[in-house]
């Protein structure tokens, strides 16, 4: 599974190498060189679309540099006279922000509302493809622009004329790997979220899922089709930037899980800072119409400041030899290199040909995913080790459950033992003294699993020391309490002990908070409950255990059980109950014990509608029949 995923990621990285490039058709005419401009403060609004203005000259690529706080700009050039395109289109790679295009005084395209003072200005920074009339040679092209972006206003990088089909094909081909990569991010997010559920809420999987989810939204939204999918161009811009703002929140949360217990203050502070920035920025954008692009410098500064403590933690732990930190450092170096390239290209310090931020983020998340799958591998190994240990513990526990003797004068035995987990807290044992008297004990330790099983094992050891007092139930219970006292670590034990005489139909008994046993009499055709009153062992420092006794008739049946039997639930959460148990035993009390046992198991299966008997507690039951003659 992991190998297949790695191959998919490798293919995606190769595809990514063809993405994020400036879309360039085969046949095009660049409209670079001298352009003329006039600022809004000097604009003759009557001659906006056509007519005389006080023009100045600037060079494209580039923007006018004497803005002085003006938010309105009119620029113009004359289209070449030598172009001959069948379906001509104008490509504006980036232009900030709202604008209207005029061709020889006629409006041919409008984005947003550049003429409004109060309307919200969209921070759309992606390509515009504008259809031109076939006869456009030598015509005057004017672009009226309104922008609240403080750094610059106007077109950035490329403006060209080309065949519309060619430019659309180039844009879609350039964006296609981005869609594939975005979809891959979404798949990874789903897989990681499933692992979060399967791991019983391991937060590192949730944070990674959210991180790749938001990065997937970022990757797909930064494409031509996504940006033109909505009628309102502000919606995809908001989606893009909100994904961008949330990414560092979950990056800090994810790394906080990796370094759990270390540097806690740094990670909590980072999460708080970026969460605060997200809510403040969202409020400024949606409520106060603060341009998204004007938050760019603040966001970049916060990201840079936030990276420094993360880098310190990663480098520090890498030096200490932490493997996961070294993996993170590798991804971080790749991301930092790619981001540095794009920043230098933004400041025109190097030639802009391709944005490689996407490479860096992909590999950064790829390396983080490597840590995740590494942890998943160890979780699986630890789970397998735990399962093996539990199976060994189960075999050990089953080995200490004393088998009932096959041939005992006057008595027959059988039992049912079904722990809720591999090992459980229910336990029974049998001892026979030198006079042939039989002691049978059933114990139910609170809780389940290994801890309860260990206490049950201690109870067996304690019971084994009662060999000489089997005929005194109260003394047996007292010795059990004395032995287990202060050893149960907030657990408690219910117990039922029976002393079976070897010479007469006498049963002496004592109990400690355990469910009543059942006496099934076929002669009287009735079931009687019996027990003594005492609190469970471990509730009080010292208990006053009582004892009582019963005389039996030949064929009488005794059933001792734990509450896991009567509390067995059907699909509607109705409990099995002692009444159903008593009725079944009375109806079948004359049958051999193995057959009664099988009828009980079948009835449990029928009740739970489950072949394996779905249990919420350990299920233990002992059947004892008196077969001797009454003397």
Secondary structure, 3 states (H helix, E strand, C coil): CHHHHHHHHHHHHHHHCCCCECCCCCCEEECCEEEEEEEHHHCCHHHCCCCCCCCEEEEECCCCCCCCCCCEEEEEEECCCCCCCCCEEEEEEEEECEEEEEECCEEEEEECCCCCCCCCCCCCCCCEEEECCCCCCCCEEEEEEECCCCCCCEEEEEEEEEEHHHHHHHHHHHHHHHHHHHHHHHHHHHHHHHHHHHCCCCHHHHHHHHHHHHHHHHHHHCCHHHHCCCCCHHHHHHHHHHHHHHHHHHHHHHHHHHCCCCCHHHHHHHHHHHHHHHHHHHHHHHCCCCCHHHHHHHHHHHHHHHHHHHHHHHHHHHHCCCHHHHHHHHHHHHHHHHHHHHHHHHCCCCCCCECCHHHHHHHHHHHHHHHHHHHHHHHHHHHHHHHHHHHHHHHHHHHHCCCCCCCECCEEEEEEEECCCCCCCEEEEEEECCCCCEEEEEEEECCCHHHHHHHHHHHHHHHHCCHHHCCCHHHHHHHHHHHHCCCCCCCCEEEEEEEECCCCCEEEEEEEECCCEEEEECCCCEEEEECCCCCCECCECCCCCCCEEEECCCCCEEEEECHHHHCCECCCCCECHHHHHHHHHHHHCCCCHHHHHHHHHHHHHHHHCCCCCCCCCCEEEEEEEECCCCC
